[in-house]
Amino acid sequence: MSDQVRASHILLMYAGSARSSATRSKEEAATQIAQLKAQVDGGADFADLARAHSDCPSGQQGGDLGNFGKGQMVPAFEQATYALEVGGTSDVVETDFGFHIIRRTG
């Protein structure tokens, strides 16, 4: 299973991002995700923040995306996840879907 990872994320979409119904602007999303990243870095509970703020349905599970392998996520998301140690948290990652904070959980 070494080719599989497990991760959770917080996603903030914005008007115009892929599959988005969000009304916030890209600039508003960038500001909000930076604030969430600061909270995570300050020790806030990642899963609680995901449940409260993530635009992804996974937010209801604390951001948990389950296990996935290479080629299953968009390249920027995959690269960031595989670069993390288990338990590590990414910087803000931008994809076509919006802005993510990723925590590798397995």
Buried (B, 14 or more C-beta within 10 A) or exposed (E): EEEEBBBBBBBBBBEEBEEBEBEBEBEBBBBBBBEBBEBBEEEEEBBEBBBEBBBBEBBEBBBBBEEBEEEEBEEBBBEBBEEBEEEBBBEBBBBEBBBBBBBBBE
